[in-house]
Amino acid sequence: MTESHTTRILLGPGPSNAHPRVLRALSRPLVGHLDPIFLTLMGEIQDLLRKTFQTDNRLTIPISATGSAGMEACLVNLLEPGDKAIVGVNGVFGTRMIDIVGRIGAEAIPVEAPWGEIVPPEAVIGALKANPEAKVACLVHAETSTGAWQPLEEVGAAVRATDSLFIVDAVTSLAGAPLYVDTWGIDACYSGTQKCLSCPPGLSPLTFSEKALDALRRRKSAVQSWYLDLSMIEKYWGDERFYHHTAPVSMNYALAEALHLVQEEGLEARWRRHQRHHEALRDGLSAMGLPLAAQEGRRLWMLNSVTIPSGIDDAEVRKRLLADYNIEIGGGLGPLKGKVWRIGLMGESSTPANVLLLLTALERILRDLGKDMPDGAGVMAASSILGS
Ligand SMILES: Cc1ncc(COP(=O)(O)O)c(C=O)c1O
């Protein structure tokens, strides 16, 4: 049997480190998923999720699977064969939405932008005007594959004035960056537990507006996925508690604990923490001659893509970070493979100690591999942010 007790410092694109209280919650004694204790927990989770998504949406629940299931749930419930879907594509996750739209038999209308940049809101609004019959418009708030931070307000306001629905991927942004589901006119939003919520991977928080639920009720065909059919799942999570599947009890205990931790810290304080540590890392890397790769002014706080210096072996650096310092960071995906590192500062992983340790470790490794840089410059630059 393989048994690992290694505690990694998780500074990749996810999962992030989990708080000890969340890990303890995972080991609580099991109860049945229709036990009154679990039914109370379900209500508690829905209330906490509403606070975190900043929504009053009745249908606000964790889907019993990872973030990709949240994406698929939004698309399969809101699209039928032949429908049109406008999709912003500037990285892996917009590309994945296009794939799902095609599998449904709907027509994707991609609005593309170079990887690392945002999808211009005016281009999405233009696509909506050109395709007023589009059922949905979809954007990825935090493109984890590139580090680009997509603005949502303008598109939300434009979609609100139409019959279309606004779907937002908040897998990486929820609880790490401002997100106002109701105020911004988002109709369907999904996330994942393993990023800024700092819970293990396994659940996908999701919320549907009344407009989205209305569209679900007016479908002509059955939802293509039995497991992700929200018209059935809402009866399981609603007052009826009608059995649909066996909810992952332990993961729900863990999620409730993670959401309590978010409330205890305060959403805004948590956002500011993510911002401060991003700024410290950014300044530290820049002092070491390692610039961030995503579009200036549109860079995520929780996921930093860093340009790999020429002549430096991407995989070797990541291997040494893991072997010698216990630190995981991510490599680039798609066209960014071998060109960037992806450094996550998400949830519990977003700490001053992690910023300073990573900068120190990177400096030692890069020097060893022949990159010249001023002694301790990264840590000094980061400290001036962290100290203030
Ligand atoms: C923006 C975004 N969307 C969707 C997903 C898919 O989530 P999961 O890997 O939990 O299925 C991820 C995972 O990294 C993500 O970063």
The ligand as an ORCA input file, in Angstrom:
! r2SCAN-3c Opt
* xyz 0 1
  C     -10.861     27.950    -14.383
  C     -11.073     26.480    -14.187
  N     -12.214     25.911    -14.601
  C     -12.455     24.599    -14.440
  C     -11.531     23.780    -13.823
  C     -11.814     22.325    -13.666
  O     -11.860     21.991    -12.323
  P     -11.507     20.493    -11.813
  O     -10.090     20.248    -12.197
  O     -11.716     20.620    -10.340
  O     -12.440     19.561    -12.453
  C     -10.324     24.326    -13.368
  C      -9.304     23.481    -12.730
  O      -8.160     23.814    -12.640
  C     -10.103     25.710    -13.551
  O      -8.967     26.264    -13.138
*
